[in-house]
């Protein structure tokens, strides 16, 4: 009986070869392509191998064939999406960058059909737990594999699929829309800065030195018609000093903004407080909270995020505590009294039944307290070591949520999770079309 020799890779059908190669890393694929001329051709098969690699990795999140108008090289698209994949998720403003006093920001990036949309996330003003998603940034690609990042300075636009698929769309040439560069570093830091080419164009227009020729290079379209709109809002085309001052405020020079990615969105048994939460504050308005752990410093910090009114100059922690500050049951009489005598803040819900316009509070849920920990307000920050007289409490409930309160107040703020399975709960899409 003749021995059965193992088959070589060349003996497999080409479809099977492509399927196997689609699992390889870029460096492994390049090394394999150097082994023979046939394998080199196979590894550079754009329509089959690289489309298969893109489809396998991102086919469930976006439509691969629609990126770049369907004309982009799938090899270029693979590298583009590989760079921007880490962008998907939640980002919080980097509080160490304190050059500009503007409200704190919470960002969310999600896949679209053939683009990525960036949203600003902030609490709604409807009196409930709804969270608003407002689009402000769109990331797409040209047919030659270049990225186009459109940022809405005025936040009054909302680009549609037709706008992003048509380079001659009037919305893409709006004066309120600028081109930005996106820098993603390995330390999960995101920087948004105005595109250098677009910035040079605005300087030329601002000084009255021309710029019509460069406009077509930046926007890839005829400047006629739109140039009149741009000139109308630029300070160089105004007459009086008062009009110049007003125009400069309207232009709103874009500056670099830095954000840090939120990696731990959900509570875990070792970290029951971490993640994104929402709760009704003392003014009966919804607040968004981020709780993060610093185990190297035995430290837990809760801050407000996504505020549309509080300057980030003043974004102090709501409370802080130590990871070892939990107290087990049974609690003392004083601690039980401090919890039982404080009402839980609830939103006001309006009845949906016809003829009932009266607002009624949400019914209190049965909240079983499992554990409690001592917390500290900004008046007792961790770095001062003021752990002798904690002025706050955090109560961990049986359903996995928690509430907090301070001795100087007579209420408890109960927090609910903001995110489930990577998506916002009770999200409202806000667009100003």
Buried (B, 14 or more C-beta within 10 A) or exposed (E): EEEEEEEEEEEEEEEEBBBEBBEBEEEEBEEBBEEEEEBEEBBEBBEBBBBBBBBEBBEEBBBBBBBBBEEBBBBBBBBBBBEBBBBBBBBBBBBEBEEEEEBBBBBBBBBBEBBBBBBBBBBBEBBBBBBBBBBBBBBBBBBEBEBBBBBBBEBEBBBEEEBBBEBEBEBBBBBBBBBBBBEBEEEBBBBBBBBEEBBEBBEBBBEEEEBEEBBEEBBEBEBEEBBEEBBEBBBEBBEEEEEBEBBBEBBEEBEBBBBBBBEBBBBEEEBBBBBBBBBBBEEEEBBBBBBBBEEEEEBBBBBBBBBEEBEBEEBBBBBBBBBEBBEEEEBEEEBBEBBEEBEBBBBEBEEEEEEEEEEEEEEEEEBEBBBBBBBBBEEBBBEEEEEEEBBBBBBBBEEEBBBBBBEEEEBBBBBBBBBEEEEBBBBEEBEEE
